[in-house]
Amino acid sequence: MHDYKQLKVWNKAIDLVVDVYKATGDFPKEEKYGLISQMRRCAVSIPSNIAEGAGRNSDKEFCHFLSIAHGSSYELETQLIVSQRLELIDSTSSDALCARINEVQKMSYNLQSKLNSQN
């Protein structure tokens, strides 16, 4: 079992959630049940799955949940691209969020690799 609150990737993912909530706060109200909801759920899924995996009994299970978090990060990145193309978010904000997502993706991948090499 790992202390997820001490994991850098979990903390970066929490910061990402806050940024996504702020960014989607300016989206049109008609997107409340569309992109806003979907993007927020994806963002929250990332640190949630990291935490759930950290609480599991084995590194193999932890890797499984890191993989789910990793997938959610790509889903969120895709939704940001769609939002930018729909002009719901400017390119500067979208690029900054995508950079943060990419950082979390790399950290998650590196943690998975480390856990897998220990087995």
LOTI-599056 format. One line per 4 residues: for each residue x, y, z of C-alpha. Coordinates in steps of 0.5 Angstrom, whole numbers, plus 500, padded with zeros to 3 digits. Layout:
residues N
X Y Z; ...
end
This chain:
residues 119
500 500 500; 503 507 498; 501 514 501; 498 517 495
498 524 498; 506 524 498; 506 522 491; 508 528 486
503 525 481; 497 525 485; 499 532 487; 500 535 480
493 531 478; 489 535 484; 492 541 481; 490 540 474
483 538 477; 482 545 480; 485 548 474; 480 545 469
474 547 474; 476 554 473; 477 554 466; 470 550 465
467 555 469; 467 560 463; 464 555 458; 457 557 456
451 554 461; 448 550 455; 455 546 456; 453 544 463
451 537 462; 456 536 456; 463 538 456; 463 541 463
461 535 466; 465 530 462; 471 534 463; 471 535 470
469 528 471; 475 526 467; 480 531 471; 477 528 478
478 521 475; 485 522 475; 487 523 482; 482 519 484
484 513 481; 491 514 483; 489 514 490; 485 508 489
491 504 486; 495 506 492; 491 503 497; 491 497 493
494 491 496; 499 490 490; 504 494 486; 500 490 480
493 493 482; 496 500 483; 499 499 476; 492 498 473
489 504 477; 495 508 474; 493 506 467; 486 508 468
488 515 470; 493 515 464; 487 513 460; 483 519 463
488 524 462; 488 522 454; 480 523 454; 481 530 458
486 532 453; 482 530 447; 476 534 450; 480 540 451
482 540 444; 475 539 442; 473 545 447; 479 549 443
476 548 436; 469 550 438; 472 556 441; 470 555 448
477 556 451; 483 560 448; 489 557 445; 493 560 451
489 556 456; 488 550 453; 496 549 451; 497 551 458
492 545 461; 495 540 456; 502 542 458; 500 540 465
496 534 463; 502 531 459; 506 532 465; 502 528 469
502 523 464; 509 522 464; 509 522 471; 504 517 471
508 513 466; 514 513 470; 511 511 476; 508 505 472
515 503 470; 518 503 476; 513 499 480; 513 494 474
521 494 474; 520 492 482; 516 486 480
end
